[in-house]
Amino acid sequence: MKIRHFVASAALLFTTAAVAGPQCTEAPESEWTSQGAMQQELADQGYTIDEFKVTDGNCYEIYGEDKEGVKVEIYFNPVNGEVVKEYRND
């Protein structure tokens, strides 16, 4: 019984870690590009944003489509706008 509990606990921890997003910055929010400015910059680049949020890892994360209409999930560093991690649904 103890082994089963250990395996279940380990699996839960692994699943949680696998789903967690990246850590984008440790900079204070006062140094971040504003959410509105970031969203406008992405729109200017052709992105359609369905959802925009701030993650626990201090990233701006979007769900939407790129200029070619490909579905994307992208994590951006809010200080410099660099892409930290990107998922595309080609």
PyMOL Python script that loads the backbone (N, CA, C, O; Angstrom):
from pymol import cmd

cmd.read_pdbstr("""\
ATOM      1  N   MET A   1       0.817  -1.193   0.000  1.00  0.00           N
ATOM      2  CA  MET A   1       0.000   0.000   0.000  1.00  0.00           C
ATOM      3  C   MET A   1       0.869   1.269   0.000  1.00  0.00           C
ATOM      4  O   MET A   1       0.551   2.250  -0.673  1.00  0.00           O
ATOM      5  N   LYS A   2       1.965   1.234   0.762  1.00  0.00           N
ATOM      6  CA  LYS A   2       2.840   2.406   0.817  1.00  0.00           C
ATOM      7  C   LYS A   2       3.481   2.678  -0.543  1.00  0.00           C
ATOM      8  O   LYS A   2       3.647   3.833  -0.934  1.00  0.00           O
ATOM      9  N   ILE A   3       3.836   1.626  -1.254  1.00  0.00           N
ATOM     10  CA  ILE A   3       4.456   1.797  -2.573  1.00  0.00           C
ATOM     11  C   ILE A   3       3.459   2.444  -3.525  1.00  0.00           C
ATOM     12  O   ILE A   3       3.826   3.343  -4.281  1.00  0.00           O
ATOM     13  N   ARG A   4       2.217   2.008  -3.502  1.00  0.00           N
ATOM     14  CA  ARG A   4       1.203   2.585  -4.382  1.00  0.00           C
ATOM     15  C   ARG A   4       1.023   4.073  -4.073  1.00  0.00           C
ATOM     16  O   ARG A   4       0.902   4.885  -4.990  1.00  0.00           O
ATOM     17  N   HIS A   5       1.005   4.433  -2.787  1.00  0.00           N
ATOM     18  CA  HIS A   5       0.854   5.831  -2.388  1.00  0.00           C
ATOM     19  C   HIS A   5       2.048   6.653  -2.876  1.00  0.00           C
ATOM     20  O   HIS A   5       1.887   7.769  -3.371  1.00  0.00           O
ATOM     21  N   PHE A   6       3.259   6.079  -2.727  1.00  0.00           N
ATOM     22  CA  PHE A   6       4.460   6.777  -3.182  1.00  0.00           C
ATOM     23  C   PHE A   6       4.435   6.999  -4.689  1.00  0.00           C
ATOM     24  O   PHE A   6       4.743   8.094  -5.161  1.00  0.00           O
ATOM     25  N   VAL A   7       4.072   5.975  -5.440  1.00  0.00           N
ATOM     26  CA  VAL A   7       4.014   6.077  -6.900  1.00  0.00           C
ATOM     27  C   VAL A   7       2.979   7.113  -7.315  1.00  0.00           C
ATOM     28  O   VAL A   7       3.235   7.914  -8.214  1.00  0.00           O
ATOM     29  N   ALA A   8       1.824   7.110  -6.677  1.00  0.00           N
ATOM     30  CA  ALA A   8       0.781   8.091  -7.009  1.00  0.00           C
ATOM     31  C   ALA A   8       1.250   9.506  -6.692  1.00  0.00           C
ATOM     32  O   ALA A   8       1.004  10.431  -7.466  1.00  0.00           O
ATOM     33  N   SER A   9       1.923   9.676  -5.558  1.00  0.00           N
ATOM     34  CA  SER A   9       2.427  11.004  -5.194  1.00  0.00           C
ATOM     35  C   SER A   9       3.496  11.467  -6.168  1.00  0.00           C
ATOM     36  O   SER A   9       3.496  12.625  -6.585  1.00  0.00           O
ATOM     37  N   ALA A  10       4.396  10.583  -6.529  1.00  0.00           N
ATOM     38  CA  ALA A  10       5.453  10.933  -7.482  1.00  0.00           C
ATOM     39  C   ALA A  10       4.860  11.301  -8.840  1.00  0.00           C
ATOM     40  O   ALA A  10       5.306  12.255  -9.479  1.00  0.00           O
ATOM     41  N   ALA A  11       3.864  10.552  -9.274  1.00  0.00           N
ATOM     42  CA  ALA A  11       3.220  10.844 -10.557  1.00  0.00           C
ATOM     43  C   ALA A  11       2.546  12.208 -10.528  1.00  0.00           C
ATOM     44  O   ALA A  11       2.612  12.954 -11.506  1.00  0.00           O
ATOM     45  N   LEU A  12       1.905  12.537  -9.428  1.00  0.00           N
ATOM     46  CA  LEU A  12       1.245  13.841  -9.294  1.00  0.00           C
ATOM     47  C   LEU A  12       2.269  14.967  -9.342  1.00  0.00           C
ATOM     48  O   LEU A  12       2.051  15.974 -10.014  1.00  0.00           O
ATOM     49  N   LEU A  13       3.375  14.808  -8.641  1.00  0.00           N
ATOM     50  CA  LEU A  13       4.421  15.835  -8.665  1.00  0.00           C
ATOM     51  C   LEU A  13       5.000  15.994 -10.059  1.00  0.00           C
ATOM     52  O   LEU A  13       5.220  17.119 -10.509  1.00  0.00           O
ATOM     53  N   PHE A  14       5.251  14.897 -10.747  1.00  0.00           N
ATOM     54  CA  PHE A  14       5.795  14.952 -12.096  1.00  0.00           C
ATOM     55  C   PHE A  14       4.827  15.646 -13.041  1.00  0.00           C
ATOM     56  O   PHE A  14       5.242  16.464 -13.861  1.00  0.00           O
ATOM     57  N   THR A  15       3.538  15.327 -12.936  1.00  0.00           N
ATOM     58  CA  THR A  15       2.526  15.943 -13.794  1.00  0.00           C
ATOM     59  C   THR A  15       2.464  17.433 -13.555  1.00  0.00           C
ATOM     60  O   THR A  15       2.391  18.210 -14.508  1.00  0.00           O
ATOM     61  N   THR A  16       2.491  17.849 -12.297  1.00  0.00           N
ATOM     62  CA  THR A  16       2.444  19.273 -11.971  1.00  0.00           C
ATOM     63  C   THR A  16       3.664  19.985 -12.540  1.00  0.00           C
ATOM     64  O   THR A  16       3.539  21.075 -13.098  1.00  0.00           O
ATOM     65  N   ALA A  17       4.832  19.387 -12.406  1.00  0.00           N
ATOM     66  CA  ALA A  17       6.047  20.013 -12.915  1.00  0.00           C
ATOM     67  C   ALA A  17       6.028  20.087 -14.435  1.00  0.00           C
ATOM     68  O   ALA A  17       6.517  21.060 -15.009  1.00  0.00           O
ATOM     69  N   ALA A  18       5.480  19.088 -15.087  1.00  0.00           N
ATOM     70  CA  ALA A  18       5.452  19.061 -16.548  1.00  0.00           C
ATOM     71  C   ALA A  18       4.526  20.126 -17.116  1.00  0.00           C
ATOM     72  O   ALA A  18       4.759  20.613 -18.223  1.00  0.00           O
ATOM     73  N   VAL A  19       3.486  20.497 -16.387  1.00  0.00           N
ATOM     74  CA  VAL A  19       2.510  21.460 -16.866  1.00  0.00           C
ATOM     75  C   VAL A  19       2.941  22.887 -16.559  1.00  0.00           C
ATOM     76  O   VAL A  19       2.501  23.826 -17.222  1.00  0.00           O
ATOM     77  N   ALA A  20       3.790  23.055 -15.568  1.00  0.00           N
ATOM     78  CA  ALA A  20       4.202  24.388 -15.149  1.00  0.00           C
ATOM     79  C   ALA A  20       4.897  25.114 -16.291  1.00  0.00           C
ATOM     80  O   ALA A  20       5.677  24.523 -17.039  1.00  0.00           O
ATOM     81  N   GLY A  21       4.602  26.401 -16.413  1.00  0.00           N
ATOM     82  CA  GLY A  21       5.224  27.207 -17.446  1.00  0.00           C
ATOM     83  C   GLY A  21       6.618  27.648 -17.033  1.00  0.00           C
ATOM     84  O   GLY A  21       7.061  27.379 -15.916  1.00  0.00           O
ATOM     85  N   PRO A  22       7.297  28.320 -17.931  1.00  0.00           N
ATOM     86  CA  PRO A  22       8.670  28.755 -17.658  1.00  0.00           C
ATOM     87  C   PRO A  22       8.719  29.941 -16.701  1.00  0.00           C
ATOM     88  O   PRO A  22       7.715  30.612 -16.460  1.00  0.00           O
ATOM     89  N   GLN A  23       9.893  30.174 -16.172  1.00  0.00           N
ATOM     90  CA  GLN A  23      10.178  31.367 -15.377  1.00  0.00           C
ATOM     91  C   GLN A  23      10.772  32.385 -16.352  1.00  0.00           C
ATOM     92  O   GLN A  23      11.820  32.128 -16.943  1.00  0.00           O
ATOM     93  N   CYS A  24      10.126  33.520 -16.526  1.00  0.00           N
ATOM     94  CA  CYS A  24      10.555  34.475 -17.552  1.00  0.00           C
ATOM     95  C   CYS A  24      11.447  35.586 -17.035  1.00  0.00           C
ATOM     96  O   CYS A  24      12.381  36.001 -17.720  1.00  0.00           O
ATOM     97  N   THR A  25      11.170  36.075 -15.832  1.00  0.00           N
ATOM     98  CA  THR A  25      11.983  37.173 -15.295  1.00  0.00           C
ATOM     99  C   THR A  25      11.850  37.227 -13.785  1.00  0.00           C
ATOM    100  O   THR A  25      10.879  36.743 -13.204  1.00  0.00           O
ATOM    101  N   GLU A  26      12.843  37.824 -13.177  1.00  0.00           N
ATOM    102  CA  GLU A  26      12.809  38.099 -11.736  1.00  0.00           C
ATOM    103  C   GLU A  26      12.712  39.615 -11.521  1.00  0.00           C
ATOM    104  O   GLU A  26      12.693  40.088 -10.385  1.00  0.00           O
ATOM    105  N   ALA A  27      12.653  40.358 -12.610  1.00  0.00           N
ATOM    106  CA  ALA A  27      12.594  41.821 -12.523  1.00  0.00           C
ATOM    107  C   ALA A  27      11.274  42.258 -11.902  1.00  0.00           C
ATOM    108  O   ALA A  27      10.251  41.604 -12.105  1.00  0.00           O
ATOM    109  N   PRO A  28      11.283  43.353 -11.149  1.00  0.00           N
ATOM    110  CA  PRO A  28      10.029  43.855 -10.576  1.00  0.00           C
ATOM    111  C   PRO A  28       9.083  44.330 -11.678  1.00  0.00           C
ATOM    112  O   PRO A  28       9.521  44.734 -12.756  1.00  0.00           O
ATOM    113  N   GLU A  29       7.793  44.276 -11.395  1.00  0.00           N
ATOM    114  CA  GLU A  29       6.793  44.664 -12.393  1.00  0.00           C
ATOM    115  C   GLU A  29       6.979  46.094 -12.885  1.00  0.00           C
ATOM    116  O   GLU A  29       6.557  46.424 -13.993  1.00  0.00           O
ATOM    117  N   SER A  30       7.595  46.937 -12.087  1.00  0.00           N
ATOM    118  CA  SER A  30       7.832  48.325 -12.510  1.00  0.00           C
ATOM    119  C   SER A  30       8.753  48.397 -13.729  1.00  0.00           C
ATOM    120  O   SER A  30       8.787  49.419 -14.414  1.00  0.00           O
ATOM    121  N   GLU A  31       9.499  47.324 -14.008  1.00  0.00           N
ATOM    122  CA  GLU A  31      10.394  47.294 -15.164  1.00  0.00           C
ATOM    123  C   GLU A  31       9.757  46.599 -16.376  1.00  0.00           C
ATOM    124  O   GLU A  31      10.366  46.549 -17.445  1.00  0.00           O
ATOM    125  N   TRP A  32       8.557  46.071 -16.222  1.00  0.00           N
ATOM    126  CA  TRP A  32       7.893  45.348 -17.303  1.00  0.00           C
ATOM    127  C   TRP A  32       7.270  46.311 -18.303  1.00  0.00           C
ATOM    128  O   TRP A  32       6.901  47.432 -17.953  1.00  0.00           O
ATOM    129  N   THR A  33       7.158  45.867 -19.542  1.00  0.00           N
ATOM    130  CA  THR A  33       6.347  46.566 -20.528  1.00  0.00           C
ATOM    131  C   THR A  33       4.898  46.433 -20.067  1.00  0.00           C
ATOM    132  O   THR A  33       4.504  45.363 -19.602  1.00  0.00           O
ATOM    133  N   SER A  34       4.110  47.473 -20.181  1.00  0.00           N
ATOM    134  CA  SER A  34       2.718  47.380 -19.726  1.00  0.00           C
ATOM    135  C   SER A  34       1.970  46.330 -20.535  1.00  0.00           C
ATOM    136  O   SER A  34       2.310  46.055 -21.685  1.00  0.00           O
ATOM    137  N   GLN A  35       0.949  45.750 -19.919  1.00  0.00           N
ATOM    138  CA  GLN A  35       0.168  44.727 -20.607  1.00  0.00           C
ATOM    139  C   GLN A  35      -0.465  45.285 -21.878  1.00  0.00           C
ATOM    140  O   GLN A  35      -0.479  44.616 -22.911  1.00  0.00           O
ATOM    141  N   GLY A  36      -0.978  46.483 -21.804  1.00  0.00           N
ATOM    142  CA  GLY A  36      -1.598  47.099 -22.973  1.00  0.00           C
ATOM    143  C   GLY A  36      -0.609  47.306 -24.106  1.00  0.00           C
ATOM    144  O   GLY A  36      -0.920  47.036 -25.266  1.00  0.00           O
ATOM    145  N   ALA A  37       0.593  47.789 -23.771  1.00  0.00           N
ATOM    146  CA  ALA A  37       1.622  48.021 -24.794  1.00  0.00           C
ATOM    147  C   ALA A  37       2.069  46.696 -25.410  1.00  0.00           C
ATOM    148  O   ALA A  37       2.310  46.619 -26.615  1.00  0.00           O
ATOM    149  N   MET A  38       2.180  45.659 -24.588  1.00  0.00           N
ATOM    150  CA  MET A  38       2.592  44.345 -25.112  1.00  0.00           C
ATOM    151  C   MET A  38       1.529  43.787 -26.044  1.00  0.00           C
ATOM    152  O   MET A  38       1.845  43.261 -27.111  1.00  0.00           O
ATOM    153  N   GLN A  39       0.268  43.903 -25.641  1.00  0.00           N
ATOM    154  CA  GLN A  39      -0.812  43.406 -26.497  1.00  0.00           C
ATOM    155  C   GLN A  39      -0.857  44.162 -27.814  1.00  0.00           C
ATOM    156  O   GLN A  39      -1.091  43.561 -28.863  1.00  0.00           O
ATOM    157  N   GLN A  40      -0.636  45.467 -27.776  1.00  0.00           N
ATOM    158  CA  GLN A  40      -0.639  46.259 -29.006  1.00  0.00           C
ATOM    159  C   GLN A  40       0.522  45.867 -29.906  1.00  0.00           C
ATOM    160  O   GLN A  40       0.362  45.768 -31.122  1.00  0.00           O
ATOM    161  N   GLU A  41       1.691  45.645 -29.314  1.00  0.00           N
ATOM    162  CA  GLU A  41       2.862  45.234 -30.095  1.00  0.00           C
ATOM    163  C   GLU A  41       2.606  43.894 -30.791  1.00  0.00           C
ATOM    164  O   GLU A  41       2.967  43.711 -31.953  1.00  0.00           O
ATOM    165  N   LEU A  42       1.986  42.971 -30.076  1.00  0.00           N
ATOM    166  CA  LEU A  42       1.685  41.658 -30.669  1.00  0.00           C
ATOM    167  C   LEU A  42       0.638  41.786 -31.780  1.00  0.00           C
ATOM    168  O   LEU A  42       0.742  41.131 -32.817  1.00  0.00           O
ATOM    169  N   ALA A  43      -0.357  42.621 -31.556  1.00  0.00           N
ATOM    170  CA  ALA A  43      -1.369  42.850 -32.603  1.00  0.00           C
ATOM    171  C   ALA A  43      -0.712  43.459 -33.839  1.00  0.00           C
ATOM    172  O   ALA A  43      -1.051  43.098 -34.966  1.00  0.00           O
ATOM    173  N   ASP A  44       0.227  44.382 -33.631  1.00  0.00           N
ATOM    174  CA  ASP A  44       0.944  44.995 -34.750  1.00  0.00           C
ATOM    175  C   ASP A  44       1.771  43.971 -35.522  1.00  0.00           C
ATOM    176  O   ASP A  44       2.018  44.142 -36.716  1.00  0.00           O
ATOM    177  N   GLN A  45       2.200  42.908 -34.841  1.00  0.00           N
ATOM    178  CA  GLN A  45       2.966  41.831 -35.485  1.00  0.00           C
ATOM    179  C   GLN A  45       2.046  40.812 -36.157  1.00  0.00           C
ATOM    180  O   GLN A  45       2.526  39.865 -36.781  1.00  0.00           O
ATOM    181  N   GLY A  46       0.728  40.997 -36.035  1.00  0.00           N
ATOM    182  CA  GLY A  46      -0.213  40.121 -36.716  1.00  0.00           C
ATOM    183  C   GLY A  46      -0.857  39.048 -35.863  1.00  0.00           C
ATOM    184  O   GLY A  46      -1.603  38.215 -36.377  1.00  0.00           O
ATOM    185  N   TYR A  47      -0.579  39.054 -34.565  1.00  0.00           N
ATOM    186  CA  TYR A  47      -1.192  38.061 -33.687  1.00  0.00           C
ATOM    187  C   TYR A  47      -2.643  38.433 -33.386  1.00  0.00           C
ATOM    188  O   TYR A  47      -2.976  39.608 -33.229  1.00  0.00           O
ATOM    189  N   THR A  48      -3.491  37.421 -33.310  1.00  0.00           N
ATOM    190  CA  THR A  48      -4.842  37.569 -32.789  1.00  0.00           C
ATOM    191  C   THR A  48      -4.813  36.943 -31.409  1.00  0.00           C
ATOM    192  O   THR A  48      -4.493  35.761 -31.273  1.00  0.00           O
ATOM    193  N   ILE A  49      -5.138  37.709 -30.388  1.00  0.00           N
ATOM    194  CA  ILE A  49      -5.040  37.237 -29.010  1.00  0.00           C
ATOM    195  C   ILE A  49      -6.423  36.859 -28.499  1.00  0.00           C
ATOM    196  O   ILE A  49      -7.318  37.699 -28.408  1.00  0.00           O
ATOM    197  N   ASP A  50      -6.582  35.569 -28.166  1.00  0.00           N
ATOM    198  CA  ASP A  50      -7.831  35.103 -27.560  1.00  0.00           C
ATOM    199  C   ASP A  50      -7.771  35.245 -26.043  1.00  0.00           C
ATOM    200  O   ASP A  50      -8.777  35.547 -25.401  1.00  0.00           O
ATOM    201  N   GLU A  51      -6.591  35.026 -25.474  1.00  0.00           N
ATOM    202  CA  GLU A  51      -6.406  35.150 -24.025  1.00  0.00           C
ATOM    203  C   GLU A  51      -5.005  35.669 -23.759  1.00  0.00           C
ATOM    204  O   GLU A  51      -4.037  35.221 -24.373  1.00  0.00           O
ATOM    205  N   PHE A  52      -4.907  36.613 -22.845  1.00  0.00           N
ATOM    206  CA  PHE A  52      -3.631  37.206 -22.440  1.00  0.00           C
ATOM    207  C   PHE A  52      -3.597  37.162 -20.932  1.00  0.00           C
ATOM    208  O   PHE A  52      -4.537  37.614 -20.278  1.00  0.00           O
ATOM    209  N   LYS A  53      -2.518  36.620 -20.361  1.00  0.00           N
ATOM    210  CA  LYS A  53      -2.450  36.578 -18.898  1.00  0.00           C
ATOM    211  C   LYS A  53      -1.010  36.655 -18.418  1.00  0.00           C
ATOM    212  O   LYS A  53      -0.064  36.486 -19.187  1.00  0.00           O
ATOM    213  N   VAL A  54      -0.874  36.915 -17.124  1.00  0.00           N
ATOM    214  CA  VAL A  54       0.409  36.914 -16.443  1.00  0.00           C
ATOM    215  C   VAL A  54       0.501  35.583 -15.697  1.00  0.00           C
ATOM    216  O   VAL A  54      -0.408  35.224 -14.948  1.00  0.00           O
ATOM    217  N   THR A  55       1.593  34.858 -15.902  1.00  0.00           N
ATOM    218  CA  THR A  55       1.739  33.543 -15.290  1.00  0.00           C
ATOM    219  C   THR A  55       2.442  33.640 -13.935  1.00  0.00           C
ATOM    220  O   THR A  55       2.969  34.689 -13.564  1.00  0.00           O
ATOM    221  N   ASP A  56       2.436  32.534 -13.214  1.00  0.00           N
ATOM    222  CA  ASP A  56       3.147  32.456 -11.940  1.00  0.00           C
ATOM    223  C   ASP A  56       4.652  32.591 -12.136  1.00  0.00           C
ATOM    224  O   ASP A  56       5.368  32.953 -11.202  1.00  0.00           O
ATOM    225  N   GLY A  57       5.136  32.305 -13.338  1.00  0.00           N
ATOM    226  CA  GLY A  57       6.557  32.420 -13.650  1.00  0.00           C
ATOM    227  C   GLY A  57       6.947  33.792 -14.168  1.00  0.00           C
ATOM    228  O   GLY A  57       8.017  33.958 -14.753  1.00  0.00           O
ATOM    229  N   ASN A  58       6.084  34.774 -13.954  1.00  0.00           N
ATOM    230  CA  ASN A  58       6.340  36.154 -14.386  1.00  0.00           C
ATOM    231  C   ASN A  58       6.530  36.274 -15.888  1.00  0.00           C
ATOM    232  O   ASN A  58       7.471  36.909 -16.364  1.00  0.00           O
ATOM    233  N   CYS A  59       5.624  35.657 -16.618  1.00  0.00           N
ATOM    234  CA  CYS A  59       5.612  35.742 -18.077  1.00  0.00           C
ATOM    235  C   CYS A  59       4.301  36.383 -18.515  1.00  0.00           C
ATOM    236  O   CYS A  59       3.302  36.329 -17.798  1.00  0.00           O
ATOM    237  N   TYR A  60       4.314  36.986 -19.690  1.00  0.00           N
ATOM    238  CA  TYR A  60       3.070  37.275 -20.385  1.00  0.00           C
ATOM    239  C   TYR A  60       2.814  36.055 -21.256  1.00  0.00           C
ATOM    240  O   TYR A  60       3.688  35.638 -22.016  1.00  0.00           O
ATOM    241  N   GLU A  61       1.632  35.485 -21.152  1.00  0.00           N
ATOM    242  CA  GLU A  61       1.288  34.308 -21.932  1.00  0.00           C
ATOM    243  C   GLU A  61       0.080  34.635 -22.799  1.00  0.00           C
ATOM    244  O   GLU A  61      -0.894  35.228 -22.334  1.00  0.00           O
ATOM    245  N   ILE A  62       0.158  34.241 -24.062  1.00  0.00           N
ATOM    246  CA  ILE A  62      -0.988  34.435 -24.941  1.00  0.00           C
ATOM    247  C   ILE A  62      -1.429  33.102 -25.528  1.00  0.00           C
ATOM    248  O   ILE A  62      -0.633  32.190 -25.749  1.00  0.00           O
ATOM    249  N   TYR A  63      -2.721  33.034 -25.766  1.00  0.00           N
ATOM    250  CA  TYR A  63      -3.327  31.977 -26.564  1.00  0.00           C
ATOM    251  C   TYR A  63      -3.999  32.700 -27.716  1.00  0.00           C
ATOM    252  O   TYR A  63      -4.739  33.659 -27.497  1.00  0.00           O
ATOM    253  N   GLY A  64      -3.756  32.261 -28.924  1.00  0.00           N
ATOM    254  CA  GLY A  64      -4.362  32.911 -30.069  1.00  0.00           C
ATOM    255  C   GLY A  64      -3.831  32.335 -31.361  1.00  0.00           C
ATOM    256  O   GLY A  64      -3.545  31.142 -31.462  1.00  0.00           O
ATOM    257  N   GLU A  65      -3.703  33.207 -32.353  1.00  0.00           N
ATOM    258  CA  GLU A  65      -3.224  32.801 -33.672  1.00  0.00           C
ATOM    259  C   GLU A  65      -2.168  33.783 -34.151  1.00  0.00           C
ATOM    260  O   GLU A  65      -2.216  34.975 -33.850  1.00  0.00           O
ATOM    261  N   ASP A  66      -1.201  33.242 -34.914  1.00  0.00           N
ATOM    262  CA  ASP A  66      -0.202  34.117 -35.516  1.00  0.00           C
ATOM    263  C   ASP A  66      -0.758  34.699 -36.817  1.00  0.00           C
ATOM    264  O   ASP A  66      -1.915  34.455 -37.159  1.00  0.00           O
ATOM    265  N   LYS A  67       0.052  35.461 -37.537  1.00  0.00           N
ATOM    266  CA  LYS A  67      -0.446  36.127 -38.754  1.00  0.00           C
ATOM    267  C   LYS A  67      -0.827  35.151 -39.858  1.00  0.00           C
ATOM    268  O   LYS A  67      -1.554  35.523 -40.779  1.00  0.00           O
ATOM    269  N   GLU A  68      -0.345  33.892 -39.784  1.00  0.00           N
ATOM    270  CA  GLU A  68      -0.729  32.869 -40.767  1.00  0.00           C
ATOM    271  C   GLU A  68      -1.970  32.096 -40.332  1.00  0.00           C
ATOM    272  O   GLU A  68      -2.427  31.203 -41.045  1.00  0.00           O
ATOM    273  N   GLY A  69      -2.518  32.436 -39.163  1.00  0.00           N
ATOM    274  CA  GLY A  69      -3.706  31.751 -38.672  1.00  0.00           C
ATOM    275  C   GLY A  69      -3.421  30.464 -37.915  1.00  0.00           C
ATOM    276  O   GLY A  69      -4.337  29.691 -37.634  1.00  0.00           O
ATOM    277  N   VAL A  70      -2.156  30.228 -37.583  1.00  0.00           N
ATOM    278  CA  VAL A  70      -1.768  29.036 -36.823  1.00  0.00           C
ATOM    279  C   VAL A  70      -2.001  29.300 -35.336  1.00  0.00           C
ATOM    280  O   VAL A  70      -1.589  30.334 -34.810  1.00  0.00           O
ATOM    281  N   LYS A  71      -2.665  28.356 -34.662  1.00  0.00           N
ATOM    282  CA  LYS A  71      -2.910  28.495 -33.230  1.00  0.00           C
ATOM    283  C   LYS A  71      -1.589  28.427 -32.474  1.00  0.00           C
ATOM    284  O   LYS A  71      -0.739  27.581 -32.754  1.00  0.00           O
ATOM    285  N   VAL A  72      -1.431  29.340 -31.506  1.00  0.00           N
ATOM    286  CA  VAL A  72      -0.197  29.414 -30.727  1.00  0.00           C
ATOM    287  C   VAL A  72      -0.494  29.600 -29.250  1.00  0.00           C
ATOM    288  O   VAL A  72      -1.530  30.140 -28.862  1.00  0.00           O
ATOM    289  N   GLU A  73       0.438  29.141 -28.450  1.00  0.00           N
ATOM    290  CA  GLU A  73       0.517  29.465 -27.028  1.00  0.00           C
ATOM    291  C   GLU A  73       1.951  29.920 -26.844  1.00  0.00           C
ATOM    292  O   GLU A  73       2.882  29.152 -27.088  1.00  0.00           O
ATOM    293  N   ILE A  74       2.143  31.170 -26.412  1.00  0.00           N
ATOM    294  CA  ILE A  74       3.493  31.724 -26.339  1.00  0.00           C
ATOM    295  C   ILE A  74       3.696  32.421 -24.995  1.00  0.00           C
ATOM    296  O   ILE A  74       2.827  33.147 -24.512  1.00  0.00           O
ATOM    297  N   TYR A  75       4.867  32.179 -24.405  1.00  0.00           N
ATOM    298  CA  TYR A  75       5.285  32.845 -23.173  1.00  0.00           C
ATOM    299  C   TYR A  75       6.326  33.897 -23.543  1.00  0.00           C
ATOM    300  O   TYR A  75       7.311  33.590 -24.215  1.00  0.00           O
ATOM    301  N   PHE A  76       6.112  35.124 -23.111  1.00  0.00           N
ATOM    302  CA  PHE A  76       7.026  36.231 -23.399  1.00  0.00           C
ATOM    303  C   PHE A  76       7.637  36.760 -22.115  1.00  0.00           C
ATOM    304  O   PHE A  76       6.986  36.794 -21.070  1.00  0.00           O
ATOM    305  N   ASN A  77       8.907  37.176 -22.203  1.00  0.00           N
ATOM    306  CA  ASN A  77       9.528  37.907 -21.114  1.00  0.00           C
ATOM    307  C   ASN A  77       8.895  39.305 -21.122  1.00  0.00           C
ATOM    308  O   ASN A  77       8.985  40.005 -22.130  1.00  0.00           O
ATOM    309  N   PRO A  78       8.260  39.724 -20.027  1.00  0.00           N
ATOM    310  CA  PRO A  78       7.566  41.013 -20.025  1.00  0.00           C
ATOM    311  C   PRO A  78       8.490  42.229 -19.984  1.00  0.00           C
ATOM    312  O   PRO A  78       8.035  43.357 -20.172  1.00  0.00           O
ATOM    313  N   VAL A  79       9.773  42.012 -19.740  1.00  0.00           N
ATOM    314  CA  VAL A  79      10.718  43.126 -19.702  1.00  0.00           C
ATOM    315  C   VAL A  79      11.163  43.505 -21.108  1.00  0.00           C
ATOM    316  O   VAL A  79      11.178  44.683 -21.465  1.00  0.00           O
ATOM    317  N   ASN A  80      11.527  42.496 -21.911  1.00  0.00           N
ATOM    318  CA  ASN A  80      12.079  42.786 -23.235  1.00  0.00           C
ATOM    319  C   ASN A  80      11.267  42.217 -24.395  1.00  0.00           C
ATOM    320  O   ASN A  80      11.615  42.435 -25.556  1.00  0.00           O
ATOM    321  N   GLY A  81      10.188  41.489 -24.095  1.00  0.00           N
ATOM    322  CA  GLY A  81       9.316  40.955 -25.141  1.00  0.00           C
ATOM    323  C   GLY A  81       9.836  39.716 -25.840  1.00  0.00           C
ATOM    324  O   GLY A  81       9.218  39.251 -26.798  1.00  0.00           O
ATOM    325  N   GLU A  82      10.961  39.163 -25.386  1.00  0.00           N
ATOM    326  CA  GLU A  82      11.508  37.962 -26.020  1.00  0.00           C
ATOM    327  C   GLU A  82      10.588  36.759 -25.800  1.00  0.00           C
ATOM    328  O   GLU A  82       9.969  36.626 -24.745  1.00  0.00           O
ATOM    329  N   VAL A  83      10.507  35.886 -26.809  1.00  0.00           N
ATOM    330  CA  VAL A  83       9.771  34.637 -26.671  1.00  0.00           C
ATOM    331  C   VAL A  83      10.613  33.699 -25.819  1.00  0.00           C
ATOM    332  O   VAL A  83      11.779  33.447 -26.124  1.00  0.00           O
ATOM    333  N   VAL A  84      10.011  33.182 -24.743  1.00  0.00           N
ATOM    334  CA  VAL A  84      10.702  32.261 -23.838  1.00  0.00           C
ATOM    335  C   VAL A  84      10.348  30.824 -24.186  1.00  0.00           C
ATOM    336  O   VAL A  84      11.200  29.937 -24.150  1.00  0.00           O
ATOM    337  N   LYS A  85       9.077  30.603 -24.524  1.00  0.00           N
ATOM    338  CA  LYS A  85       8.620  29.262 -24.913  1.00  0.00           C
ATOM    339  C   LYS A  85       7.427  29.439 -25.827  1.00  0.00           C
ATOM    340  O   LYS A  85       6.624  30.356 -25.651  1.00  0.00           O
ATOM    341  N   GLU A  86       7.316  28.545 -26.817  1.00  0.00           N
ATOM    342  CA  GLU A  86       6.244  28.671 -27.795  1.00  0.00           C
ATOM    343  C   GLU A  86       5.734  27.290 -28.208  1.00  0.00           C
ATOM    344  O   GLU A  86       6.514  26.367 -28.446  1.00  0.00           O
ATOM    345  N   TYR A  87       4.427  27.173 -28.286  1.00  0.00           N
ATOM    346  CA  TYR A  87       3.775  25.976 -28.790  1.00  0.00           C
ATOM    347  C   TYR A  87       2.946  26.378 -29.991  1.00  0.00           C
ATOM    348  O   TYR A  87       2.184  27.343 -29.923  1.00  0.00           O
ATOM    349  N   ARG A  88       3.084  25.652 -31.091  1.00  0.00           N
ATOM    350  CA  ARG A  88       2.325  25.932 -32.302  1.00  0.00           C
ATOM    351  C   ARG A  88       1.494  24.715 -32.658  1.00  0.00           C
ATOM    352  O   ARG A  88       1.953  23.582 -32.515  1.00  0.00           O
ATOM    353  N   ASN A  89       0.290  24.938 -33.115  1.00  0.00           N
ATOM    354  CA  ASN A  89      -0.600  23.850 -33.519  1.00  0.00           C
ATOM    355  C   ASN A  89      -0.752  23.890 -35.029  1.00  0.00           C
ATOM    356  O   ASN A  89      -1.813  24.228 -35.554  1.00  0.00           O
ATOM    357  N   ASP A  90       0.333  23.538 -35.724  1.00  0.00           N
ATOM    358  CA  ASP A  90       0.340  23.574 -37.194  1.00  0.00           C
ATOM    359  C   ASP A  90      -0.609  22.575 -37.782  1.00  0.00           C
ATOM    360  O   ASP A  90      -0.724  22.476 -39.004  1.00  0.00           O
TER     361      ASP A  90
END
""", "prot")
cmd.dss("prot")
cmd.show_as("cartoon", "prot")
cmd.util.cbc("prot")
cmd.orient("prot")
